Amino acid sequence: MSETRMMYFEKEDVLHLSISDEPEMGSVELGPNITVELNAKGEIIGVEILAASHFIRDSIMESVQAKVLRIPELQPAW
């Protein structure tokens, strides 16, 4: 296993997280624009995010909105 690396390709707006130098033997699309890369054992060796700037912006906005709009959980009266 090698050192984890993160690379951003600005022109293509692609974020790539590499956690191993092993050869990619397959991939699985987790959702729109998100793909995990797998080695021969089916272990994750990388993650690729297309339209990364939008994905990160939207993820941060959703997280902030959830915290700002959060209604306190009701506690039992007993």
Order of alpha helices (4+ residues) and beta strands (2+ residues): beta-beta-beta-beta-beta-alpha
